[in-house]
Structures are given as C-alpha cells and as structure tokens.
Amino acid sequence: MRILRSHVPFATACLLAAGTFGTLPAQEPTPPATPPEATKPAAPATAPTQPPTPPAEGQGRRPRRQAVVLEAGTVHPVSGPAIENGVVVIRGERIVAVGKKGDVEVPENAVVRSFPTGHLYPGLVDAATDAFTDAGLRGDGSLDGGAQLAMDLHLRGDRDDELAAAGITTAYVTVRSPATMRGQGALVRPKAGGFEVWTGHENAGLQLRMTNGPGPTHALQRQQQLDGYASTFDGLEEYRKARTDHEEALKKYQKEFDEYLAFHQKKKDAEKPKDGDKPKEGEKPATAPAPAAPAEGPPAGERRRGPGGRRGEGGGGGGGGNEPPKPNGGGEELEAALTQLIAVLTQDPPKQDPPKQEPKPAGAPPAQGGAPAAPAGDKPTEKKDEGPKRPTYPKAPAKDPQKDALLRVLDGELPLRIEAHRPDELQSALQLQQKNNLPLLVLEQAYGAAAVIPAIAAQGTSVVLTEVLPNSMPEQYRDFDTAALPAQLQAAGVPFAIATGSARRASLLPLMAASAVGAGLDRDAALRAITLSAAEILGVAKDTGSLQQGKFGDVLVTDRPLFQSDCRVLFVASKGRTEFEAK
Amino acid sequence: MKHLLAVVLSSVVSRVVSPAARAALAAALVVPFASAQDLLVQASRIVIAPDTVLTDGQLLVRQGKIAYVGSDIPAEARARATVVDYGQAWIVPGFVLASGLLGQERDLAEGSLAFTPDLRAAEAFDPWQEELQALGTFGITALALSPSPRNVAAGLAALVKPGSSRKDAKQGGQLAAPELQLVLSLSEAARNQEREPTSLMGAKDLLRQTFTAAGSATQGGPDLAVLRQVLGGTRRVFVHADTFAELSAALDLARDFRFEPVLVGAREAEKLLPRLVQQKAGVVLGTLSPEARLQQLRLPSQLAQAGVPFCFGGRPDQLRLSAVLAVRAGLDRTTALQALTRMPALLLDQQATIGSLRQDHAADFAVFSGDPLDLDARHLGTWVAGVRVHGDAPKASKPAATSSSTAAAGAR
C-alpha cells in the first residue's frame, strides 16, 4: 500500500492525541482518572465488620472503643457452668473476659450495665429461618443450586423482621420453595431495624428438597422420586476436569503466545535498518519499532480495545507505539515516523481461513477475544521455517453455577442441607451422602429421624429441627413424636439444633427448646441447641454461640430463666453494639 | 324419615321421662369408674385452685372425689389409704375444655335442618372413642361435647370425661352430665347455601322469631321448651361467633331476650370489650397458634384486664400451648391457669364438681414435673375420678407427717 502525503495530517493528529492521553496498556482498558480530592464511598448502613485501624505511631492515637461491662444475677456461658453474679466484658466487637464479679478486672472508663436479677446468655442462633425473604422468593419454583439467596434479602417491614428483639444475633436464612434445588442460604446478623449479611458466609449452605411434604403419597411413588435424586452429583467430576483442563490450557496458551510474540519481536528488531539508510519502498521504516503482530485473542478475562491488533507495550511498539516520537532532527524524521505508523495501522492482518461455523452448546459463553482457531490443516501465515505457530485460544467450558456449588459440597466447603421428613426420605438422603462421600450433610425437618438415628449417628450427619412444639405436626405426621426427637438425638450423640423455621416464630425459639426439655431433653443440651450447637452446625462456632473470650460480643439478657413462658428480653447486643433494649 | 323418627322418639322420651330419671339412665350406662380404695395423693405443690396452693400437700381421694384436703385429712383415713407420692411434681386441677366436637362433626349436627335446639349431643356419645380417650394425654379431664356450629340452633351439649387408654387398664369414658348449655351459632359455618338461613341476617332473624315465639306462648314442642328455659334463666347459652358483626348480632339477641351469653370463638372480641363487660358475657377462645397474629395472642390479656370471664378452647392437643402462648404475650399465670380449669367449669355451670380440687369435687387432676404453664415441665399423669388414665404410676411409699401450707397463687 502506498503511503500518501495526505495521510500525514491524519497520522499527526493521531500521534498528538495518543501523546495527550499517555500510553495505553496492551490489553486492559485505562481506568478513569481519579481526581485527588475524590471522596471515599459512603460507609454502608450496616456496621463495619472490622474495627478501625489505629493510626501509625507518632501521628496521634485514636481513642479505643469504650469497653462495656455487663453484670447479671446469673451468667450462662453455655460452654461452661452458670456463674452466679457474673460479669462479661466486651471491648469493641469481642468478649475479653467472662467470670464472677470481683474475679474479673473491669477496665477503666468502661460502661457498666447491671442486671442484678437478670440472666445473661449468648445471643441466640437460629439455624433456619425465612426472615427477610418475601412471598415471591418463598414460592419460587425456578430456583436452582446456583441461586444465591443473599442477593434477594430485604426487610419486610413487619414483626417478622424483629429477630434482634427476640435475642437472635445470628440466623441462617433459607426458603422452603417448591423447587428441588433451593439455592444457597445465607448467614445474617439481625440488627435493630435490619440485618447485615455475614461477610464470608453469604453462601452458607446448599438447599435440596427430598420430600413432597405431608400430602398423601404412595411409598412406591416416593421411591421413584427419591431414586431420581441419586443422579444429583453425576457428571461433576467431568465438569471439574473440563474446568481444570481449561485452566491448564490457558496457562499453556499464555506461555506459547509469549513465545510467539517474543520470536516476532526479535525478528523485527533484527530487520531494523542501520542509521542513515532510507527504507526501500515497501519496506517498513526503521525509526519506529514495529508493533507486535495482532493476536487472535487476549488472555482469559481481558478484553481488547480498539480496532485491529493489540497495542504493543514497552519496547514492542508501546513505549514508542502510543507516544509521539521525539523529534530528532527535523521534519524528515517526523515524516518517516508518521509514515511507519501509518504502515502499521494499515497493515493487512495475517491471512487465515475463515472460521468454521460450529453450533454452540446452549449457555456456552461467547468466545473471548478474537477469531476462533484456524481449522485443522490450515497453513500458518509464517513461513514453515520461521518460528512457533500462533497458538489457538482455548474454548472455555460452559459455566454452571449449580455444578460449581455442588463441587464445593463435594470438597467440604459448603454443607448440603436436605429437607427430608419420612424415614424413607431420610434413608435416601443418607445414601446420597454415603455414595458421594459428602463431608457435610445437614438434615432439616427430619420428623421421622427416630427410625434412622443409628445411621445418622454413624455418618456424622447433623440435624436441624423446627417442629418441636407439642402436637404441632400435620395429621399425616402424627405418628412422629418430634418433641421427643431431640432427646433421642442427644442420646445417640447426633449434633442437632432447634430452629424456628419462620421469622413469625422468632420469639418462640426459647419455648421450642423448653418443649424439648419437657419431652426429656437435658436442659443444658436444650440451651446448647439454640446457641453453640447451632453455631457449630453453621460453621461459626469460633465467633459466636457461647460467652468466651475472643468471640463476638453477642449477648442476650432476660428478666428470668430463658425457658420460662413469661420470660422478657431486657437487652440484646450484637458484636458489642446494643440492638435492643426494653423500655 | 330416620331423622323424623329420632325427633319423635326424643320428644316422647323427654315428655314421659323426667330429667332426673334420664340422668340416672345415662349414669347407668357408665361403667362404675371410681376406685374403691382411698388414695392419699401427695406432691410438693398442689394447686387446689389458682388462688389456693398447698406446698408439700396431700389430698385424700375417696370414691372418685376429693374427701379431704391437707391438714383436714383424718389420721385414721391417712393411715388406711394407699399412698400415691409424686415427689417434687405439681398437681393441678384437670383441664376443662368448654366446647369440643371430638372429631364427630357429622354426627353432632343435623345437616338438613338449621333449628334443632332440643337435640342432645349425649345421643352421639361413644365412651370408647379414640379422641375421647386421648384427652387424658393432654391433661384434659372434662370436655363439653358440643353440637356442631353448622346449625343455627344445634342442640344441647353434654359433659364427658375420658377413660383410661392404658394398656393395663383400659376403661371407657363417662357421661358426667347429659344436658348442659344450648348451643347456637351465628358463625359462617351456620350459613348454608343449600338450606335456610343463608346469611347472617337470616340466622339472626330466625333466632329472634323463635325466641319471640317461645316467650309469648306456653305450648309448643320441645324446641321451644328449651328456649323457654333460656328465657327463664335455667339454661345457659353458648353462641358461636367470630367477627364483629357476628358478635354484635349475638349480643343484640342476648340483650333483647335477657340472657348472658358465652361467645365461642370470638376472634374479634377486642372490638366489643365494653359490651362484653356490660352484658356479662363470657368467652371461649379458639386455638392460639404460634403463627397467630399478635393481636390474637394478646386478646386473653385484654379480656383479663377488662374483667371479661374467658377460658381457652379449640383443639384439645393445643390447649396447654394456647395458655403458654397467652402467658408469653402478657397474660399473668394465675389467670391463665384459671382459664384452663375453674373458669371453663364456671362457664359450664359445673363449678361445684370440676375445675378445682376442693372438698367434694371430682378427683380430676393432672400432674406435671413443674409449672404446667412452662413447656419444660413434663406431663407425668392424668387422673379422672381418682383413676389414673394417663402416665406411669409413681412410687408408693409410707405417708410422711404432713406439713402442708396454703399459699396465695403467684407465689413461685
């Protein structure tokens, strides 16, 4: 292609524009410039999860958050025996001391709250609730394993939001939708007039429904349905292998592409004319380094900008490629540089055959980057004896969020929570765990668990019970004595929690535990079932569930023992902050 | 035809046979229930009535009744009696359910006729019915078997008691009182599109006309005779009504015909508190559930504050939970226990025999490991007429010298 003098003004304008905005990176878009006086984004309405960082030495110390000392007639740590005339000291978000009054050092300038006849407990942990969900989400039959419930939680504006006032400082939110895979539940921390999703626990469990509920069904019909669940984990290893292979292929592609670039850069450097020699017609000018050959596609996760090929970086056309060449002796050199630039911009792309039109699988993402791989048999543009072949960008396998979640379950990163009622449903759930070696399985609403307790205990499965109030079962489940189930689970050593199942019953969580005591459960175990055991099942026992040094300052103070029907909540703190106080 | 025959026969029997004879006949149908041996029942806490509590108390049970209480027990009787020692447990009067169907909806309502005030629920009593026998497992020792609210004037309720469902001592239930209150209904269940009345105003008008006819005439059938008993103040009236309109209609009838109604259900009673007080109406509440609205859970304490006599009702298996939920929502314990025991007996006009453990009352009581209004208290047993119908037998031991004392209710 002949360079015309008429191209020079255009090229000059391009160079000047490039010089104004600086060097463009090779692959990624330039982030917008941030003015020096730009303000930080406003802090979210929820409390920060980390305490403020103290300033560096010599720059003035910020005052430490004032300590809070809670004195109560009886302190119930749960992790140990009750303490008469006990004290809990909280600094910042964490408990720093628990003990008998007089034995615990009270920090200077601490705020002291005294409840002489009160009972102080850890904040309650509700292992299953539908709080902060709406009817649409609860009835959504299209949920799948990839759905993240944390993205769809909000205040309902009625008493169903008042978990904090009921003494609940940690809750696992789930929905009993008609879908089979009901998404991933979230851990939240209820607050006065709201909640915050617990950072790092936005996806705290994968929900699977293996029951049709108490409606009349035939055992054979149920068995057919249960057999269908056996394929839930099929194909996961192939999916994992495909993704792993793709990652390996990407690494290989990057390496080969770097080699390809390096070869051609070296070649261009070698072809650079000596000083004083004018470039022959048709040859590329020597003053400006040749840019890198356009790539067929950028590395994974990056997108190209602009037309044509990649913008080189560094010495490969970038340091000179996007900056106007320094004038070094007059208009002739400038003209030569501009001529070369025009040659680069108008260079024909390497020849390659048009891509084959292959049908894409459903849901497959569009190919990232540029042209697809050349079909087999196509001749490379380079001569056979000149360097490595241009690598082909590997095609990514279709992403499946549900399979990603199931893989996390297989790897023990995410508990699988299965709702199963009848003994045959529970058996199927346990078989699913055994067949797939699932490390973490939680059975929900396991009304018929009495018949399969040995198997549950043997497989280390946990249980979350919601219907433990007396005679609260529907007609078809009347033979299941759910009130007696906690005592049976305790006797077998099965970890279990008692939960409300519904925000409407938030204030009844202690009564549910009391009901289990009335049916034979040990009193300490009942308290544990709504505090520490629930926290263990949810995987947050190192932060909450008992009154111990180092744990969050999650506390509940009542006017009398928690299991009494007329017990009143006096005070609730979450991470040391007051979330409820009785008037 | 069958129904017509039943009506005719019933009418003939009621005319020919005196009420006393009828009661005797009914009693004869009952297997002798009371134990022959005196029983000395003792526990750390005996609630004679919600306002009368014995600590380390004793009761002497004879022939199915409370013969003596506490220090009144003669030494000779104490020595002869079989000891039933419940140790640290609480003994409370058996719970009384003032209205229930026991699952016999179809047999306790004449579907083709809306006005059958003289039909008797006792006619449908089955002493071996499973739902009746199960009452003991819920601490219930007496229930007013009530005609269904599907009829505007359904009939007369009967007091029944559960038998023993223990495997070692099965025993049928008993018919304690064959004719109790007249049951009327202004609730939606009584409005049937397949026969009259089909509306609330039609139901109210039907009752108004029949009460007027009963008041103005001295003759008439057994149906009007029942209404005349109501007008004469010798028979109580229970009226099923839930909404404000239904409750208002019931209170209007009560005002116009001068009787003191007991309203069953009364879901919106908080809207009519002054009228309830003024007209001395009583209330039998429905089941309180954990999912109920806050207003529903607070209704018992509102009624208590207003001075309206009320008791818990609804499902037998949820009776205790209803009381617990009411306490949770602010009702005081003494009133709650009263609403399970003495108050329903009062509303049924049976306070002389049930609802408390005073002398000469029926030996109907329930045993818990603690306060029955706390769910962590285990239900240990239920006794009816001095016979254990539910729970395991406690250990028998020699009676200790009594040191019982009376304490006011609420001292915990």
Interface residues (C-beta under 8 A of the other chain):
Chain A: R159 L469 P470 N471 S472 S502 R504 R505 S507 L508 L511 A514 S515 V517 G518 A519 G520 R523 A526 F563 Q564 S565 D566
Chain B: F138 P290 E291 L294 R315 D317 Q318 R320 L321 V324 V327 R328 R333 S369 L373 D374 L375 D376 A377 R378 H379
